[in-house]
Amino acid sequence: MTTALEEQPLSRTVPVTATGDAALAAEVLELRARNEQLEQALASRAVIDQACGMVMVLAPCSSERAWDLLVDVSQHSNVKLRDVAAALVATTKDQELPEAIQHEWRRALRRFHTRERR
């Protein structure tokens, strides 16, 4: 027969020290920061997926090629991929692409069409 004390996990039976409190607080802060990063990544991914869909329709091309085009524009314009995607998606709300991204889109599409003809 076991007692109630034996059934509880060790962490509940050992008193938490001030050092334990600080470690727990640090862990909570780290987990909150990680959670925020994951939420931002999910939001960015949704916009990137929308932009990929737009490129697939406009180019037309496969999803892999659309991804490559977005990455190409991002790298050549020195703008983060999520920002390139957001700018492209914003064009559906009558916003213009920033000049640097417009320029790189033209170049990327020319390279794409040149490769497709080969």
MMTF fields as JSON, N, C-alpha, C and O atoms, coordinates in Angstrom:
{
  "mmtfVersion": "1.0.0",
  "mmtfProducer": "UNKNOWN",
  "numBonds": 471,
  "numAtoms": 472,
  "numGroups": 118,
  "numChains": 1,
  "numModels": 1,
  "chainsPerModel": [1],
  "groupsPerChain": [118],
  "chainIdList": ["A"],
  "bondAtomList": [4, 2, 8, 6, 12, 10, 16, 14, 20, 18, 24, 22, 28, 26, 32, 30, 36, 34, 40, 38, 44, 42, 48, 46, 52, 50, 56, 54, 60, 58, 64, 62, 68, 66, 72, 70, 76, 74, 80, 78, 84, 82, 88, 86, 92, 90, 96, 94, 100, 98, 104, 102, 108, 106, 112, 110, 116, 114, 120, 118, 124, 122, 128, 126, 132, 130, 136, 134, 140, 138, 144, 142, 148, 146, 152, 150, 156, 154, 160, 158, 164, 162, 168, 166, 172, 170, 176, 174, 180, 178, 184, 182, 188, 186, 192, 190, 196, 194, 200, 198, 204, 202, 208, 206, 212, 210, 216, 214, 220, 218, 224, 222, 228, 226, 232, 230, 236, 234, 240, 238, 244, 242, 248, 246, 252, 250, 256, 254, 260, 258, 264, 262, 268, 266, 272, 270, 276, 274, 280, 278, 284, 282, 288, 286, 292, 290, 296, 294, 300, 298, 304, 302, 308, 306, 312, 310, 316, 314, 320, 318, 324, 322, 328, 326, 332, 330, 336, 334, 340, 338, 344, 342, 348, 346, 352, 350, 356, 354, 360, 358, 364, 362, 368, 366, 372, 370, 376, 374, 380, 378, 384, 382, 388, 386, 392, 390, 396, 394, 400, 398, 404, 402, 408, 406, 412, 410, 416, 414, 420, 418, 424, 422, 428, 426, 432, 430, 436, 434, 440, 438, 444, 442, 448, 446, 452, 450, 456, 454, 460, 458, 464, 462, 468, 466],
  "bondOrderList": [1, 1, 1, 1, 1, 1, 1, 1, 1, 1, 1, 1, 1, 1, 1, 1, 1, 1, 1, 1, 1, 1, 1, 1, 1, 1, 1, 1, 1, 1, 1, 1, 1, 1, 1, 1, 1, 1, 1, 1, 1, 1, 1, 1, 1, 1, 1, 1, 1, 1, 1, 1, 1, 1, 1, 1, 1, 1, 1, 1, 1, 1, 1, 1, 1, 1, 1, 1, 1, 1, 1, 1, 1, 1, 1, 1, 1, 1, 1, 1, 1, 1, 1, 1, 1, 1, 1, 1, 1, 1, 1, 1, 1, 1, 1, 1, 1, 1, 1, 1, 1, 1, 1, 1, 1, 1, 1, 1, 1, 1, 1, 1, 1, 1, 1, 1, 1],
  "groupList": [{"groupName": "MET", "atomNameList": ["N", "CA", "C", "O"], "elementList": ["N", "C", "C", "O"], "formalChargeList": [0, 0, 0, 0], "bondAtomList": [1, 0, 2, 1, 3, 2], "bondOrderList": [1, 1, 2], "singleLetterCode": "M", "chemCompType": "L-PEPTIDE LINKING"}, {"groupName": "THR", "atomNameList": ["N", "CA", "C", "O"], "elementList": ["N", "C", "C", "O"], "formalChargeList": [0, 0, 0, 0], "bondAtomList": [1, 0, 2, 1, 3, 2], "bondOrderList": [1, 1, 2], "singleLetterCode": "T", "chemCompType": "L-PEPTIDE LINKING"}, {"groupName": "ALA", "atomNameList": ["N", "CA", "C", "O"], "elementList": ["N", "C", "C", "O"], "formalChargeList": [0, 0, 0, 0], "bondAtomList": [1, 0, 2, 1, 3, 2], "bondOrderList": [1, 1, 2], "singleLetterCode": "A", "chemCompType": "L-PEPTIDE LINKING"}, {"groupName": "LEU", "atomNameList": ["N", "CA", "C", "O"], "elementList": ["N", "C", "C", "O"], "formalChargeList": [0, 0, 0, 0], "bondAtomList": [1, 0, 2, 1, 3, 2], "bondOrderList": [1, 1, 2], "singleLetterCode": "L", "chemCompType": "L-PEPTIDE LINKING"}, {"groupName": "GLU", "atomNameList": ["N", "CA", "C", "O"], "elementList": ["N", "C", "C", "O"], "formalChargeList": [0, 0, 0, 0], "bondAtomList": [1, 0, 2, 1, 3, 2], "bondOrderList": [1, 1, 2], "singleLetterCode": "E", "chemCompType": "L-PEPTIDE LINKING"}, {"groupName": "GLN", "atomNameList": ["N", "CA", "C", "O"], "elementList": ["N", "C", "C", "O"], "formalChargeList": [0, 0, 0, 0], "bondAtomList": [1, 0, 2, 1, 3, 2], "bondOrderList": [1, 1, 2], "singleLetterCode": "Q", "chemCompType": "L-PEPTIDE LINKING"}, {"groupName": "PRO", "atomNameList": ["N", "CA", "C", "O"], "elementList": ["N", "C", "C", "O"], "formalChargeList": [0, 0, 0, 0], "bondAtomList": [1, 0, 2, 1, 3, 2], "bondOrderList": [1, 1, 2], "singleLetterCode": "P", "chemCompType": "L-PEPTIDE LINKING"}, {"groupName": "SER", "atomNameList": ["N", "CA", "C", "O"], "elementList": ["N", "C", "C", "O"], "formalChargeList": [0, 0, 0, 0], "bondAtomList": [1, 0, 2, 1, 3, 2], "bondOrderList": [1, 1, 2], "singleLetterCode": "S", "chemCompType": "L-PEPTIDE LINKING"}, {"groupName": "ARG", "atomNameList": ["N", "CA", "C", "O"], "elementList": ["N", "C", "C", "O"], "formalChargeList": [0, 0, 0, 0], "bondAtomList": [1, 0, 2, 1, 3, 2], "bondOrderList": [1, 1, 2], "singleLetterCode": "R", "chemCompType": "L-PEPTIDE LINKING"}, {"groupName": "VAL", "atomNameList": ["N", "CA", "C", "O"], "elementList": ["N", "C", "C", "O"], "formalChargeList": [0, 0, 0, 0], "bondAtomList": [1, 0, 2, 1, 3, 2], "bondOrderList": [1, 1, 2], "singleLetterCode": "V", "chemCompType": "L-PEPTIDE LINKING"}, {"groupName": "GLY", "atomNameList": ["N", "CA", "C", "O"], "elementList": ["N", "C", "C", "O"], "formalChargeList": [0, 0, 0, 0], "bondAtomList": [1, 0, 2, 1, 3, 2], "bondOrderList": [1, 1, 2], "singleLetterCode": "G", "chemCompType": "PEPTIDE LINKING"}, {"groupName": "ASP", "atomNameList": ["N", "CA", "C", "O"], "elementList": ["N", "C", "C", "O"], "formalChargeList": [0, 0, 0, 0], "bondAtomList": [1, 0, 2, 1, 3, 2], "bondOrderList": [1, 1, 2], "singleLetterCode": "D", "chemCompType": "L-PEPTIDE LINKING"}, {"groupName": "ASN", "atomNameList": ["N", "CA", "C", "O"], "elementList": ["N", "C", "C", "O"], "formalChargeList": [0, 0, 0, 0], "bondAtomList": [1, 0, 2, 1, 3, 2], "bondOrderList": [1, 1, 2], "singleLetterCode": "N", "chemCompType": "L-PEPTIDE LINKING"}, {"groupName": "ILE", "atomNameList": ["N", "CA", "C", "O"], "elementList": ["N", "C", "C", "O"], "formalChargeList": [0, 0, 0, 0], "bondAtomList": [1, 0, 2, 1, 3, 2], "bondOrderList": [1, 1, 2], "singleLetterCode": "I", "chemCompType": "L-PEPTIDE LINKING"}, {"groupName": "CYS", "atomNameList": ["N", "CA", "C", "O"], "elementList": ["N", "C", "C", "O"], "formalChargeList": [0, 0, 0, 0], "bondAtomList": [1, 0, 2, 1, 3, 2], "bondOrderList": [1, 1, 2], "singleLetterCode": "C", "chemCompType": "L-PEPTIDE LINKING"}, {"groupName": "TRP", "atomNameList": ["N", "CA", "C", "O"], "elementList": ["N", "C", "C", "O"], "formalChargeList": [0, 0, 0, 0], "bondAtomList": [1, 0, 2, 1, 3, 2], "bondOrderList": [1, 1, 2], "singleLetterCode": "W", "chemCompType": "L-PEPTIDE LINKING"}, {"groupName": "HIS", "atomNameList": ["N", "CA", "C", "O"], "elementList": ["N", "C", "C", "O"], "formalChargeList": [0, 0, 0, 0], "bondAtomList": [1, 0, 2, 1, 3, 2], "bondOrderList": [1, 1, 2], "singleLetterCode": "H", "chemCompType": "L-PEPTIDE LINKING"}, {"groupName": "LYS", "atomNameList": ["N", "CA", "C", "O"], "elementList": ["N", "C", "C", "O"], "formalChargeList": [0, 0, 0, 0], "bondAtomList": [1, 0, 2, 1, 3, 2], "bondOrderList": [1, 1, 2], "singleLetterCode": "K", "chemCompType": "L-PEPTIDE LINKING"}, {"groupName": "PHE", "atomNameList": ["N", "CA", "C", "O"], "elementList": ["N", "C", "C", "O"], "formalChargeList": [0, 0, 0, 0], "bondAtomList": [1, 0, 2, 1, 3, 2], "bondOrderList": [1, 1, 2], "singleLetterCode": "F", "chemCompType": "L-PEPTIDE LINKING"}],
  "groupTypeList": [0, 1, 1, 2, 3, 4, 4, 5, 6, 3, 7, 8, 1, 9, 6, 9, 1, 2, 1, 10, 11, 2, 2, 3, 2, 2, 4, 9, 3, 4, 3, 8, 2, 8, 12, 4, 5, 3, 4, 5, 2, 3, 2, 7, 8, 2, 9, 13, 11, 5, 2, 14, 10, 0, 9, 0, 9, 3, 2, 6, 14, 7, 7, 4, 8, 2, 15, 11, 3, 3, 9, 11, 9, 7, 5, 16, 7, 12, 9, 17, 3, 8, 11, 9, 2, 2, 2, 3, 9, 2, 1, 1, 17, 11, 5, 4, 3, 6, 4, 2, 13, 5, 16, 4, 15, 8, 8, 2, 3, 8, 8, 18, 16, 1, 8, 4, 8, 8],
  "groupIdList": [1, 2, 3, 4, 5, 6, 7, 8, 9, 10, 11, 12, 13, 14, 15, 16, 17, 18, 19, 20, 21, 22, 23, 24, 25, 26, 27, 28, 29, 30, 31, 32, 33, 34, 35, 36, 37, 38, 39, 40, 41, 42, 43, 44, 45, 46, 47, 48, 49, 50, 51, 52, 53, 54, 55, 56, 57, 58, 59, 60, 61, 62, 63, 64, 65, 66, 67, 68, 69, 70, 71, 72, 73, 74, 75, 76, 77, 78, 79, 80, 81, 82, 83, 84, 85, 86, 87, 88, 89, 90, 91, 92, 93, 94, 95, 96, 97, 98, 99, 100, 101, 102, 103, 104, 105, 106, 107, 108, 109, 110, 111, 112, 113, 114, 115, 116, 117, 118],
  "secStructList": [7, 7, 7, 2, 2, 2, 2, 1, 7, 2, 2, 2, 2, 1, 7, 7, 7, 2, 2, 2, 2, 2, 2, 2, 2, 2, 2, 2, 2, 2, 2, 2, 2, 2, 2, 2, 2, 2, 2, 2, 2, 2, 2, 2, 2, 2, 2, 2, 2, 2, 2, 2, 2, 2, 2, 2, 2, 2, 6, 6, 7, 7, 2, 2, 2, 2, 2, 2, 2, 2, 2, 2, 2, 2, 2, 2, 2, 6, 7, 7, 2, 2, 2, 2, 2, 2, 2, 2, 2, 2, 4, 4, 4, 6, 7, 7, 7, 7, 2, 2, 2, 2, 2, 2, 2, 2, 2, 2, 2, 2, 2, 2, 2, 2, 2, 2, 2, 7],
  "xCoordList": [0.851, 0.0, 0.895, 1.868, 0.528, 1.312, 0.544, -0.685, 1.295, 0.672, 0.502, 1.071, -0.281, -0.525, 0.786, 0.962, 1.697, 2.973, 3.796, 4.461, 3.77, 4.542, 3.982, 4.731, 2.692, 2.079, 2.372, 2.283, 2.717, 2.971, 4.355, 5.288, 4.49, 5.823, 6.76, 6.327, 8.033, 9.042, 9.017, 9.222, 8.769, 8.798, 7.733, 7.889, 6.671, 5.626, 5.919, 5.336, 6.797, 7.077, 8.294, 8.457, 9.157, 10.36, 10.059, 9.563, 10.345, 10.07, 10.897, 12.059, 10.275, 10.958, 11.761, 11.237, 13.02, 13.898, 13.851, 13.237, 14.498, 14.568, 15.26, 14.885, 16.261, 16.949, 15.993, 15.997, 15.184, 14.186, 13.169, 12.746, 12.767, 11.824, 12.414, 11.725, 13.672, 14.33, 14.451, 14.246, 14.787, 14.914, 13.56, 13.465, 12.519, 11.175, 10.732, 10.147, 11.01, 10.659, 11.405, 10.826, 12.678, 13.463, 12.891, 12.826, 12.48, 11.907, 10.577, 10.3, 9.76, 8.485, 8.727, 8.047, 9.687, 10.014, 10.504, 10.125, 11.344, 11.855, 10.72, 10.676, 9.814, 8.681, 7.739, 7.204, 7.533, 6.694, 7.324, 6.635, 8.626, 9.331, 9.259, 9.033, 9.447, 9.372, 7.963, 7.794, 6.953, 5.566, 5.291, 4.635, 5.787, 5.606, 6.287, 5.738, 7.488, 8.195, 7.409, 7.32, 6.845, 6.061, 4.8, 4.423, 4.152, 2.968, 3.329, 2.594, 4.461, 4.912, 5.262, 4.964, 5.889, 6.252, 5.007, 4.969, 3.995, 2.751, 2.074, 1.583, 2.05, 1.449, 2.238, 1.648, 3.567, 4.406, 4.191, 4.127, 4.082, 3.919, 2.607, 2.558, 1.563, 0.28, 0.387, -0.141, 1.063, 1.241, 2.117, 1.849, 3.155, 4.042, 3.273, 3.437, 2.433, 1.622, 0.656, 0.451, 0.063, -0.828, -0.054, -0.527, 1.122, 1.946, 2.358, 2.376, 2.685, 3.026, 1.851, 2.033, 0.66, -0.532, -0.703, -1.043, -0.467, -0.573, 0.448, 0.124, 1.667, 2.722, 2.374, 2.596, 1.833, 1.458, 0.43, 0.478, -0.489, -1.516, -0.939, -1.221, -0.138, 0.369, 1.496, 1.627, 2.312, 3.504, 3.218, 3.895, 2.386, 1.969, 3.119, 3.957, 3.123, 4.208, 3.781, 2.694, 4.649, 4.394, 4.616, 5.165, 4.197, 4.396, 5.882, 6.317, 6.654, 8.101, 8.752, 9.605, 8.341, 8.905, 8.453, 9.219, 7.214, 6.726, 7.554, 7.925, 7.836, 8.679, 10.052, 10.573, 10.627, 11.942, 11.923, 12.87, 10.86, 10.75, 10.695, 11.359, 9.902, 9.834, 11.195, 11.611, 11.873, 13.201, 14.171, 14.96, 14.113, 14.978, 14.78, 15.746, 13.534, 13.234, 13.724, 14.303, 13.491, 13.916, 15.426, 15.916, 16.152, 17.614, 18.176, 19.09, 17.644, 18.178, 17.755, 18.433, 16.638, 16.207, 16.653, 16.466, 17.243, 17.687, 16.527, 16.666, 15.388, 14.179, 13.768, 13.789, 13.399, 13.011, 11.874, 11.004, 11.913, 10.914, 9.499, 8.613, 9.285, 7.927, 7.477, 6.286, 8.421, 8.072, 7.79, 6.911, 8.533, 8.242, 6.846, 6.046, 6.557, 5.245, 4.137, 3.104, 4.346, 3.323, 3.081, 1.942, 4.14, 3.989, 3.217, 2.384, 3.491, 2.771, 1.292, 0.422, 1.01, -0.384, -1.097, -2.288, -0.388, -0.988, -1.437, -2.277, -0.888, -1.324, -2.781, -3.41, -3.327, -4.746, -5.635, -6.847, -5.022, -5.757, -5.321, -5.295, -4.98, -4.604, -3.356, -3.189, -2.476, -1.192, -0.159, -0.191, 0.743, 1.784, 2.967, 3.261, 3.637, 4.872, 5.928, 6.004, 6.73, 7.855, 8.761, 8.883, 9.376, 10.178, 11.242, 11.406, 11.957, 13.022, 12.449, 13.05, 11.299, 10.68, 10.13, 10.25, 9.529, 9.036, 10.168, 10.025, 11.281, 12.442, 12.901, 13.151, 13.011, 13.476, 12.448, 12.82, 11.147, 10.116, 10.281, 10.22, 10.49, 10.672, 11.873, 11.79, 12.972, 14.189, 13.978, 14.396, 13.325, 13.093, 12.183, 12.422, 11.145, 10.237, 10.929, 10.671, 11.808, 12.567, 13.453, 13.516, 14.142, 14.987, 14.134, 14.521, 12.981, 12.084, 11.642, 11.722, 11.179, 10.697, 11.825, 11.602, 13.024, 14.179, 14.478, 14.728, 14.455, 14.706, 13.614, 13.895, 12.381, 11.264, 11.315, 10.834, 11.889, 11.972, 13.04, 12.972, 14.018, 15.147, 14.727, 15.544],
  "yCoordList": [-1.176, 0.0, 1.237, 1.329, 2.198, 3.43, 4.549, 4.535, 5.513, 6.668, 7.773, 7.712, 8.779, 9.908, 10.612, 11.087, 10.683, 11.344, 10.589, 11.213, 9.27, 8.474, 8.562, 8.389, 8.825, 8.901, 10.222, 10.294, 11.258, 12.559, 12.583, 11.963, 13.298, 13.436, 14.135, 14.906, 13.859, 14.407, 15.931, 16.531, 16.573, 18.034, 18.667, 19.815, 17.953, 18.515, 18.305, 18.983, 17.394, 17.126, 17.874, 18.043, 18.326, 19.047, 20.532, 21.05, 21.237, 22.676, 23.401, 23.068, 24.409, 25.195, 26.275, 27.013, 26.359, 27.364, 28.643, 28.688, 29.673, 30.939, 30.728, 31.338, 29.869, 29.564, 28.857, 29.123, 27.968, 27.27, 28.244, 28.113, 29.229, 30.25, 31.041, 31.307, 31.413, 32.18, 31.341, 31.84, 30.061, 29.182, 28.995, 28.985, 28.848, 28.689, 29.955, 29.876, 31.109, 32.381, 32.535, 32.997, 32.154, 32.238, 31.3, 31.648, 30.116, 29.159, 29.667, 29.511, 30.274, 30.829, 31.928, 31.974, 32.814, 33.885, 33.312, 33.791, 32.289, 31.66, 31.014, 31.129, 30.343, 29.7, 30.731, 30.512, 31.842, 32.904, 33.485, 33.732, 33.7, 34.235, 33.244, 33.639, 31.979, 30.948, 30.876, 30.718, 30.994, 30.98, 32.159, 32.0, 33.324, 34.512, 34.336, 34.724, 33.747, 33.503, 32.537, 32.733, 31.504, 30.536, 31.18, 30.89, 32.045, 32.739, 33.633, 33.693, 34.328, 35.18, 34.335, 34.724, 33.187, 32.308, 31.785, 31.717, 31.417, 30.937, 32.024, 31.764, 33.242, 34.358, 34.639, 34.87, 34.62, 34.85, 33.753, 34.018, 32.536, 31.403, 31.51, 31.186, 31.956, 32.109, 33.125, 32.896, 34.237, 35.266, 34.737, 34.998, 34.002, 33.438, 32.442, 32.423, 31.615, 30.664, 31.38, 30.945, 32.48, 33.263, 33.821, 33.769, 34.349, 34.91, 33.812, 34.04, 32.632, 31.511, 31.193, 30.97, 31.172, 30.929, 31.977, 31.657, 33.225, 34.297, 34.107, 34.268, 33.768, 33.574, 32.388, 32.439, 31.328, 30.147, 30.513, 30.0, 31.397, 31.811, 32.784, 32.677, 33.723, 34.771, 34.307, 34.811, 33.358, 32.991, 32.158, 32.451, 31.228, 30.147, 29.146, 28.939, 28.537, 27.625, 26.735, 26.889, 25.812, 24.904, 25.638, 26.74, 25.039, 25.651, 25.754, 26.719, 24.759, 24.8, 25.959, 26.661, 26.146, 27.236, 28.59, 29.553, 28.665, 29.917, 30.264, 31.42, 29.262, 29.47, 29.988, 30.95, 29.337, 29.76, 31.209, 31.957, 31.599, 32.98, 33.959, 34.996, 33.628, 34.506, 34.623, 35.714, 33.508, 33.522, 34.339, 35.121, 34.16, 34.897, 36.41, 37.162, 36.834, 38.267, 38.758, 39.839, 37.965, 38.341, 38.531, 39.526, 37.574, 37.643, 38.796, 39.489, 39.004, 40.041, 41.458, 42.431, 41.566, 42.892, 43.175, 44.276, 42.164, 42.275, 42.65, 43.479, 42.014, 42.21, 40.84, 39.864, 40.757, 39.464, 38.849, 39.543, 37.527, 36.79, 37.12, 37.321, 37.176, 37.474, 38.871, 39.099, 39.81, 41.17, 41.241, 41.986, 40.469, 40.386, 39.805, 40.329, 38.724, 38.078, 39.03, 39.123, 39.73, 40.664, 41.786, 42.204, 42.266, 43.328, 42.82, 43.537, 41.592, 41.024, 40.83, 41.167, 40.297, 40.091, 41.436, 41.532, 42.47, 43.802, 44.392, 45.291, 43.899, 44.413, 44.059, 44.684, 43.082, 42.742, 43.795, 43.814, 44.677, 45.771, 47.107, 48.128, 47.079, 48.277, 48.982, 50.18, 48.255, 48.832, 48.45, 47.345, 49.358, 49.075, 48.403, 48.618, 47.577, 46.968, 48.057, 48.956, 47.996, 48.934, 48.801, 47.719, 49.88, 49.935, 48.837, 48.188, 48.629, 47.605, 46.211, 45.416, 45.916, 44.604, 44.495, 43.444, 45.571, 45.573, 45.253, 44.423, 45.922, 45.736, 44.28, 43.69, 43.705, 42.319, 41.322, 40.265, 41.644, 40.76, 40.669, 39.588, 41.821, 41.82, 40.96, 40.147, 41.149, 40.392, 38.898, 38.063, 38.568, 37.159, 36.5, 35.361, 37.208, 36.653, 36.49, 35.521, 37.433, 37.274, 36.032, 35.255, 35.851, 34.66, 33.397, 32.407, 33.439, 32.288, 31.926, 30.763, 32.904, 32.639, 32.206, 31.403, 32.722, 32.303, 30.83, 30.074, 30.412, 29.002, 28.095, 26.982, 28.561, 27.743, 27.489, 26.459, 28.414, 28.255, 27.261, 26.69, 27.043, 26.139, 24.717, 23.834],
  "zCoordList": [0.0, 0.0, 0.0, 0.749, -0.878, -0.958, -0.277, -0.211, 0.225, 0.859, -0.171, -1.261, 0.18, -0.723, -1.061, -2.183, -0.109, -0.331, -1.359, -2.185, -1.33, -2.274, -3.687, -4.648, -3.84, -5.159, -5.864, -7.09, -5.122, -5.728, -6.369, -5.859, -7.487, -8.085, -7.113, -6.257, -7.254, -6.355, -6.338, -5.283, -7.482, -7.549, -6.659, -6.243, -6.362, -5.508, -4.029, -3.183, -3.712, -2.306, -1.806, -0.597, -2.708, -2.31, -2.317, -3.318, -1.221, -1.198, -2.254, -2.486, -2.899, -3.917, -3.215, -2.381, -3.555, -2.947, -3.765, -4.831, -3.262, -3.993, -5.341, -6.342, -5.356, -6.614, -7.561, -8.763, -7.03, -7.839, -8.396, -9.545, -7.584, -8.054, -9.218, -10.203, -9.109, -10.161, -11.428, -12.534, -11.26, -12.422, -13.096, -14.323, -12.29, -12.834, -13.57, -14.65, -12.991, -13.626, -14.953, -15.937, -14.986, -16.219, -17.278, -18.457, -16.85, -17.792, -18.358, -19.547, -17.497, -17.956, -18.983, -20.008, -18.723, -19.672, -21.007, -22.076, -20.929, -22.144, -22.941, -24.166, -22.255, -22.933, -23.548, -24.635, -22.867, -23.432, -24.687, -25.677, -24.645, -25.821, -26.979, -28.123, -26.689, -27.729, -28.315, -29.524, -27.452, -27.906, -28.841, -29.871, -28.484, -29.326, -30.678, -31.71, -30.672, -31.926, -32.809, -34.021, -32.207, -32.977, -33.559, -34.694, -32.79, -33.292, -34.474, -35.459, -34.375, -35.476, -36.705, -37.834, -36.483, -37.594, -38.296, -39.524, -37.529, -38.133, -38.957, -40.055, -38.425, -39.162, -40.435, -41.491, -40.345, -41.518, -42.546, -43.747, -42.075, -43.0, -43.777, -44.963, -43.118, -43.802, -44.939, -46.027, -44.694, -45.723, -46.85, -48.023, -46.502, -47.522, -48.385, -49.605, -47.76, -48.521, -49.465, -50.598, -48.994, -49.867, -51.058, -52.194, -50.795, -51.875, -52.851, -54.06, -52.348, -53.235, -54.152, -55.349, -53.594, -54.404, -55.483, -56.622, -55.128, -56.119, -57.243, -58.42, -56.873, -57.876, -58.776, -59.985, -58.192, -58.981, -60.056, -61.174, -59.708, -60.671, -61.691, -62.884, -61.227, -62.11, -63.022, -64.138, -62.575, -63.357, -64.598, -65.584, -64.718, -63.813, -63.609, -64.487, -62.416, -62.074, -60.914, -60.358, -60.567, -59.439, -58.123, -58.105, -57.046, -55.724, -55.387, -54.758, -55.808, -55.547, -56.294, -55.753, -57.532, -58.338, -57.803, -57.817, -57.335, -56.741, -55.507, -55.303, -54.694, -53.504, -53.945, -53.382, -54.959, -55.455, -55.942, -55.702, -56.615, -57.089, -55.922, -55.942, -54.908, -53.726, -53.045, -52.658, -52.905, -52.275, -53.122, -52.59, -54.428, -55.345, -55.183, -55.06, -55.186, -55.024, -53.668, -53.563, -52.637, -51.29, -51.225, -50.69, -51.771, -51.708, -52.532, -52.084, -53.72, -54.595, -54.188, -54.517, -53.478, -53.028, -51.591, -51.074, -50.963, -49.573, -48.646, -47.747, -48.893, -48.087, -47.572, -48.323, -46.313, -45.743, -46.551, -47.077, -46.628, -47.404, -46.955, -47.785, -45.651, -45.152, -45.572, -45.785, -45.694, -46.115, -47.611, -48.044, -48.399, -49.835, -50.015, -50.789, -49.3, -49.408, -48.977, -49.64, -47.878, -47.378, -48.392, -48.595, -49.019, -50.017, -51.226, -51.782, -51.632, -52.773, -52.437, -53.24, -51.266, -50.845, -50.715, -51.012, -50.276, -50.117, -51.446, -51.469, -52.553, -53.858, -54.13, -54.984, -53.434, -53.598, -52.958, -53.175, -52.165, -51.518, -52.104, -51.416, -53.385, -54.141, -53.637, -53.863, -52.955, -52.571, -53.623, -54.165, -53.902, -54.885, -54.216, -53.04, -55.015, -54.521, -54.371, -55.209, -53.34, -53.237, -54.466, -55.04, -54.854, -56.081, -56.142, -57.175, -55.047, -55.045, -55.302, -56.024, -54.718, -54.917, -56.337, -56.968, -56.845, -58.237, -59.205, -60.103, -59.006, -59.873, -59.85, -60.901, -58.665, -58.547, -59.062, -59.572, -58.937, -59.503, -61.014, -61.6, -61.627, -63.083, -63.482, -64.402, -62.785, -63.082, -62.831, -63.632, -61.711, -61.379, -62.41, -62.811, -62.84, -63.847, -65.201, -65.915, -65.558, -66.803, -66.74, -67.693, -65.601, -65.441, -65.502, -66.122, -64.858, -64.844, -66.26, -66.656, -67.019, -68.374, -69.302, -70.208, -69.092, -69.888, -69.62, -70.559, -68.36, -68.017, -68.561, -69.004, -68.531, -68.988, -70.488, -70.96, -71.234, -72.695, -73.096, -74.185, -72.246, -72.579, -72.59, -72.849]
}
